[in-house]
């Protein structure tokens, strides 16, 4: 729709809630901020975040044709490869194409049900129910060069649109005024050309253009190292992982986090009460089976039928002996020792004591303080093909 500036003067309070102050004063204040902005990043931040003074919205996105997504509200440096940024880029490109087809449309209230299926399916995942598309005007007589997307929970009244469009015109004028001036070397060559027109032509090797060209050629021959900055930390190399040797409840730790330990030193122990009771029962059952075997062996001397029972009793003795040996091994393993010398790395002991664990669950690590490595994380956009042995600097 076309916006008449007379509507803006006739109903200025329509863009904001009543009692929030004069919206025209806030528009003038925003225009002053746009003129005082020292860079395009600062100018984009003003549009995305300070426009909230004219309209209560939840999210905002600035998009330009050719450059893509320029900024998001509440984010200093948006990740261009994030799923939200990729989806928002497709949505803004689609809205811009629609606006190019109908350049007189101006501010547009987006109906998500009329979007392509691929965009409408993910709308509820990223944006609230209502949204506006405000084209960023180009130079005089030129089509829009991008757009501002404002997403909100409640529909924006059309009476508020003129104020928003006027603010965007002011902002776009400040954005275009930040075009880069003539570079220093272009100005220098121009001055040399003007000076040479009124003087005798010098030798070719004394000409400023030749000197600048030779200097640029020398600079191009110098190797340029490709570097990247990433967050990193020092981690242990070849750490010995200590896992739970059995199912049970950890009773207490004999060491503290980051404490030095020796090989074979006790680290922690399980609650031995269940294992001890089962071991006592198994030992008693073994002793009973052995007594029963001796009685049957004595009876077999006088009663041939007792000999047939000796094999069965002998089998029960072996079974009870194996069960007792297994529980004795469990009892020994309930006291976990350090597999090597180093430093014990684990969480707060109070979070482990009394906690049931499963066999194989990692409890702590024993690391050698002299064997460390650097672990760094690179985003997909900054991934480099680093050769083996590449130089690395760690700033602690």
C-alpha positions in Angstrom: 0.0 0.0 0.0 1.1 3.6 -0.5 1.8 5.7 2.6 0.6 9.3 2.8 2.8 11.3 5.2 -0.4 13.3 6.1 -1.6 10.1 7.8 1.5 10.1 9.9 0.9 13.7 11.2 -2.8 13.0 11.6 -2.5 9.9 13.8 1.1 9.7 15.3 0.0 7.8 18.4 -1.1 4.7 16.5 2.3 3.1 16.4 2.8 2.8 20.1 0.7 2.2 23.2 -1.1 5.2 24.8 0.8 7.0 27.5 4.2 6.0 26.0 5.1 9.5 24.8 5.0 11.3 21.5 6.1 8.9 18.8 7.2 11.8 16.5 9.7 12.8 19.2 11.0 9.2 19.3 11.2 9.2 15.5 13.3 12.4 15.6 15.5 10.8 18.3 16.0 7.7 16.1 16.9 9.8 13.1 19.5 11.6 15.2 21.0 8.3 16.2 21.1 7.2 12.6 23.0 10.4 11.6 25.4 10.0 14.5 26.2 6.4 13.7 29.9 5.9 12.9 29.7 2.7 11.0 27.2 0.5 9.1 27.4 -2.1 11.9 26.3 0.5 14.4 23.6 1.7 12.0 22.2 -1.8 11.5 22.2 -2.3 15.3 20.1 0.9 15.7 17.5 -0.3 13.1 17.3 -3.9 14.5 17.1 -3.1 18.2 16.1 0.6 18.8 13.1 0.4 16.4 11.4 -1.2 19.4 10.7 2.4 20.5 8.2 2.7 17.6 6.7 -0.7 17.6 6.7 -3.6 20.2 8.1 -6.6 18.3 9.9 -9.7 19.4 12.4 -10.4 16.5 13.9 -8.4 13.7 16.0 -9.3 10.7 17.8 -7.0 8.1 18.3 -8.4 4.6 19.9 -7.0 1.5 19.8 -8.2 -2.1 23.2 -9.7 -3.0 24.6 -9.4 0.6 22.1 -11.7 2.2 21.3 -11.5 6.0 22.9 -8.3 7.4 21.9 -8.7 11.0 19.5 -10.0 13.6 18.0 -8.4 16.7 19.7 -9.3 19.9 22.7 -10.8 18.2 26.1 -9.0 17.7 27.5 -11.4 15.1 24.9 -13.9 13.8 26.3 -17.3 12.5 25.5 -17.4 8.7 25.4 -21.2 8.8 23.0 -21.5 11.7 19.6 -23.1 10.8 17.7 -20.0 11.9 19.8 -17.7 9.7 19.5 -20.0 6.7 15.7 -20.2 7.0 15.4 -16.4 7.6 17.6 -15.8 4.5 15.2 -17.8 2.3 12.2 -16.1 3.8 13.5 -12.6 3.2 14.6 -13.4 -0.4 11.1 -14.7 -1.1 9.4 -11.6 0.4 11.9 -9.3 -1.6 11.0 -11.1 -4.8 7.3 -10.5 -4.1 8.0 -6.9 -3.4 9.9 -6.5 -6.6 7.0 -7.9 -8.6 4.7 -5.2 -6.9 7.0 -2.3 -5.9 4.1 -0.1 -4.9 3.0 -2.5 -2.2 5.2 -0.8 0.5 4.7 -2.3 4.0 3.3 -5.8 3.9 1.6 -7.8 6.6 2.9 -11.4 6.0 0.4 -14.2 5.8 2.3 -17.3 6.6 -0.4 -19.5 5.1 0.3 -18.0 1.7 4.0 -18.7 1.8 5.6 -21.7 0.0 5.2 -25.0 1.8 8.9 -25.3 2.6 8.9 -21.9 4.4 5.5 -22.1 6.1 6.3 -25.5 7.6 9.1 -24.1 9.8 7.4 -20.7 10.6 6.1 -21.8 14.0 9.6 -23.1 14.9 11.4 -19.7 14.4 8.8 -16.8 14.5 5.7 -15.8 16.4 2.3 -15.5 14.7 2.5 -12.1 13.1 5.1 -10.3 11.0 5.7 -7.2 8.8 7.9 -6.8 5.8 9.3 -3.2 5.3 11.2 -2.8 2.0 14.5 -0.8 2.3 14.2 2.0 -0.3 17.0 2.4 -2.8 18.3 5.7 -4.3 15.9 8.0 -6.0 14.0 6.2 -8.7 15.6 2.8 -7.8 13.8 -0.3 -6.6 14.1 -1.5 -3.0 17.5 -3.0 -2.2 16.4 -5.1 0.8 14.0 -5.3 3.6 13.4 -5.3 7.3 11.4 -8.1 8.9 9.6 -7.4 12.2 7.9 -10.4 14.0 5.4 -9.8 16.8 2.8 -11.7 18.8 -0.1 -9.3 18.0 -1.1 -7.8 14.6 0.3 -4.3 13.9 -2.5 -1.8 13.1 -2.2 -0.2 9.6 -2.3 3.2 11.2 1.2 2.5 12.5 2.7 1.7 9.1 3.4 5.3 8.0 5.6 6.0 11.0 7.6 2.8 10.4 8.0 3.6 6.7 9.2 7.1 7.4 11.8 5.8 9.9 13.0 3.3 7.3 13.4 6.1 4.7 15.5 8.2 7.2 17.6 5.1 8.0 18.1 4.2 4.4 19.3 7.7 3.6 21.9 7.4 6.4 22.9 4.0 5.1 23.6 5.2 1.6 25.5 8.2 2.9 28.2 5.8 4.3 29.4 4.8 0.8 33.2 4.6 0.8 34.9 7.7 -0.5 37.7 7.6 -3.1 40.6 5.5 -1.8 43.9 7.1 -0.8 45.8 5.6 -3.6 43.3 6.7 -6.2 43.5 10.3 -4.9 47.3 10.1 -4.9 47.5 9.0 -8.5 45.1 11.7 -9.5 47.3 14.4 -7.9 50.4 13.0 -9.6 48.6 13.1 -12.9 47.6 16.7 -12.5 51.1 17.6 -11.4 52.7 15.8 -14.3 50.6 17.7 -16.8 52.4 21.0 -15.9 55.9 19.7 -15.6 58.5 18.0 -17.7 58.0 14.2 -18.2 60.4 12.4 -15.7 62.2 9.2 -16.4 60.0 6.1 -16.4 61.6 4.7 -13.2 60.9 7.9 -11.4 57.2 8.0 -12.2 55.1 7.5 -9.2 52.8 5.1 -10.9 55.7 2.8 -11.8 57.0 3.0 -8.3 53.7 2.1 -6.8 53.2 -0.7 -9.3 56.7 -2.2 -8.5 56.0 -1.9 -4.8 52.7 -3.7 -5.2 54.4 -6.4 -7.3 57.0 -6.9 -4.5 54.2 -7.2 -1.9 52.4 -9.7 -4.0 55.5 -11.9 -4.1 55.7 -12.0 -0.3 54.0 -15.1 1.2 50.8 -14.5 3.0 50.0 -16.8 5.9 46.4 -18.0 6.4 45.4 -17.9 10.0 42.2 -18.4 12.0 41.3 -17.6 15.6 39.3 -20.1 17.6 38.4 -20.8 21.2 40.6 -23.5 22.7 41.7 -25.1 25.9 44.4 -27.4 27.3 43.3 -31.0 27.7 45.0 -34.2 28.8 46.5 -36.4 26.2 46.3 -40.2 26.6 44.3 -40.1 29.9 43.6 -43.3 31.8 39.8 -43.5 32.2 38.6 -45.2 35.4 35.2 -46.8 35.0 32.8 -48.5 37.4 33.9 -52.2 37.7 30.5 -53.4 39.0 26.9 -52.3 39.6 26.6 -50.6 42.9 26.5 -47.5 45.0 29.6 -45.4 45.5 30.4 -45.1 49.2 33.1 -42.5 49.4 36.2 -41.1 47.7 39.7 -41.4 49.1 41.0 -38.6 46.9 39.9 -35.1 45.9 39.6 -33.5 42.5 43.0 -32.5 40.9 44.9 -34.4 43.5 48.1 -36.2 42.6 47.9 -40.0 43.0 50.4 -42.9 42.8 49.9 -46.2 41.0 47.8 -48.5 43.1 46.5 -45.8 45.4 42.9 -46.2 46.4 40.6 -43.7 44.5 37.1 -44.6 45.7 35.1 -47.5 47.1 31.6 -49.0 46.7 29.2 -49.7 49.4 30.4 -53.2 50.5 27.5 -54.1 52.7 25.4 -55.9 50.0 28.5 -57.7 48.7 29.7 -58.7 52.1 26.3 -60.2 53.1 26.1 -62.2 49.8 29.7 -63.4 50.3 29.0 -64.6 53.8 25.9 -66.5 52.6 28.0 -68.1 49.8 30.7 -69.2 52.1 28.2 -70.7 54.5 26.5 -72.5 51.7 29.9 -73.9 50.6 30.7 -75.1 54.1 27.3 -76.8 54.4 27.8 -78.5 51.0 31.3 -79.8 52.1 29.9 -81.2 55.4 27.1 -82.9 53.5 29.7 -84.4 51.2 31.8 -85.8 54.1 28.7 -87.4 55.6 27.7 -89.1 52.4 31.3 -90.3 51.9 31.2 -92.0 55.3 27.8 -93.6 54.5 29.1 -94.8 51.2 31.4 -97.2 53.0 28.5 -99.2 54.4 25.6 -98.2 52.0 26.3 -98.6 48.3 23.2 -96.4 47.4 25.0 -93.4 49.0 27.7 -93.6 46.4 25.2 -92.4 43.7 24.6 -89.2 45.6 28.3 -88.2 45.9 28.5 -86.9 42.3 25.5 -84.6 42.8 26.9 -83.2 46.1 30.3 -82.8 44.5 28.7 -80.6 41.8 27.0 -78.4 44.4 30.3 -77.9 46.1 31.9 -76.7 42.9 28.9 -74.4 42.2 29.1 -72.9 45.7 32.9 -72.6 45.5 32.6 -70.7 42.1 29.9 -68.4 43.5 32.1 -67.6 46.6 35.1 -66.9 44.4 33.1 -64.6 42.2 31.8 -62.6 45.2 35.3 -62.4 46.7 36.5 -60.9 43.4 33.6 -58.4 43.5 34.6 -57.6 47.0 38.2 -56.8 45.9 37.0 -54.8 42.9 34.7 -52.7 45.1 37.9 -50.8 46.2 39.1 -49.0 43.0 42.8 -48.2 42.7 44.7 -45.8 40.3 45.9 -47.6 37.2 48.8 -45.2 36.8 50.5 -42.2 38.5 49.1 -38.8 37.7 46.3 -36.3 38.6 42.7 -37.4 39.4 40.3 -35.4 37.3 36.6 -35.7 38.3 33.6 -33.7 39.5 32.6 -32.8 43.1 32.8 -36.0 45.2 29.6 -35.1 47.0 27.8 -35.5 43.7 29.1 -39.1 43.4 28.8 -40.4 46.9 25.6 -42.4 47.4 24.9 -42.4 43.7 24.2 -45.8 42.0 26.3 -46.5 38.9 26.3 -49.1 36.2 29.2 -51.3 35.1 31.4 -49.4 32.6 30.2 -45.9 33.6 33.0 -43.4 33.6 33.8 -42.0 37.1 37.1 -40.1 36.7 40.3 -39.8 34.6 43.9 -40.1 35.7 46.1 -37.8 33.6 49.8 -37.1 33.3 50.4 -33.3 33.8 53.3 -33.5 31.4 51.2 -34.9 28.5 48.8 -32.2 27.3 47.3 -31.2 24.0 45.3 -28.2 22.7 41.7 -28.8 21.8 40.1 -26.1 19.6 36.7 -25.6 18.0 36.3 -24.1 14.5 32.9 -23.2 13.0 32.2 -24.7 9.6 32.7 -21.3 7.9 36.3 -21.0 9.3 37.5 -24.6 8.7 40.9 -24.6 7.1 42.9 -27.5 5.5 45.7 -27.4 8.1 48.8 -29.5 7.2 50.4 -31.8 9.8 52.9 -29.9 11.9 51.2 -26.5 11.3 52.2 -23.8 13.8 49.7 -23.0 16.6 49.7 -20.3 19.3 47.7 -20.6 22.5 46.8 -17.4 24.4 45.9 -18.4 27.9 
